[in-house]
Amino acid sequence: VSTVRYWCEYAWLGGTSVTASVLIETSGGWITGVTAGAVQPAGAVPLPGVTLPGLVNAHSHAFHRGLRGRTHRPGTFWSWREQMYALATRLDPDSYFLLARATFAEMALAGITTVGEFHYLHHSSGGVAYPDPNAFGHALIAAAGDAGIRLTLLDACYLAGGIDAPVAGAQARFSDGSAEAWAERVDRLVAATRPAVPGPTGTGPTGTGPTGTGSAGTGPARAAVAGAGVRVGAAIHSVRAVPPDAMAAVARWAAERGAPLHVHLSEQPAENEACLARYGRTPAGLLAEAGALTGRTTAVHGTHLTAGDRALLADAGTGVCFCPSTERELADGIGPARELHEAGVPLCLGSDSQAVIDLLAEARALELDQRLATLARGQLTAADVLAAATEAGARSLGWSAGRIASGYLADLATIGLGSVRLAGIGPADALDHVAFAATAADITHTIVAGQLIVAEGRHRLGDISTALRAALTPLEG
Ligand SMILES: [Zn+2]
């Protein structure tokens, strides 16, 4: 069992301010001791700056990294979707492995220690299954293992091209044909993973390492680096893509396994209108009826929820994942963060379309976008938005992480205070300063399961810009 000690100049231990001189002891990937006001002991790794719990990116589509910079010109959500489909048609498991590996490494450089990958690209063109029907899933697991970040693979059921419409074109690659075939494939993925992260008392989350995922033959080399842990969860792509009986089947699959369940919900007004017209219910109402709103469920976006929808989510204990930079980029709108927060709905955050990968920017947007929408300041505090970026995300993805406390996974992100953005920071205001002015570029150290993945701003895999260029160039349309 590896024991590593970190000494933090400042650390956020919860509450409204940071604590000076904090010693964090880790063993076997878990935090085993936290001491405030400690003298830096010999042998402890120094973490100058402000150390937060590792940031959690609860909603990602890794391949959308290939859309950044290429899809920002005028259009609609639906024209953006056509560009996304065009990219999806060009990917195979080997090219996706390289793109996801570099994208997950970019996340690690941004202080992200856990990602929830909402995964719907499953099959070869025309919808034909690969010899290994989870070839893409295994590529993502291997990519996260190499990049050193924890992964909850949210395997998405996707059966329809719209309400009462068959899948067409690129969507054929997303569909398993039926909820039963989806469950059979995902059960194979679960069986192919194995527990790798024992809990501190044997009762912690059972992660699985990306073993046996190396690609034999001519594909890119997939190093057998032990991953920080993988969990497989379920996703209902949306009410557009999954009919009600299949929603219920996916919800049952997740309930039987105690697995996280994610679903895109009410991102666009058109989705609400079509759902109401066909079923006489809002998307949230339809999900509730299918048994899909539970305490293990996270609704992604929730931009256009009615008051009744918000009550359904609050009553069920369902969380909501905001993706503010994507919701701006796609002209979705501003979701009801204040109302949900006041109703006790846990809010977490995602980089979604990867227009940027900066969880600190997403976190402050929770509050700043509310100011724009409501003409009132101070609805969510720095501690609230940082909790969304850490503990709430970990809860959504099924990990005992997101706090610097004994018994939590030893996942940390350190923000250096040397940049012009953070010059002049004082301990009393440090939490507000990092929540409202720090960026992904200020992250100096990222620690996952007690191990340094990023040190002094450098990823253990080396130059990630080069890796991203190499992965993206062959995918140019
Ligand atoms: Zn999404």
Boltz pocket constraint, residues with backbone or C-beta under 6 A from the ligand:
constraints:
  - pocket:
      binder: B
      contacts: [[A, 59], [A, 61], [A, 118], [A, 264], [A, 300], [A, 352], [A, 353]]
      max_distance: 6.0
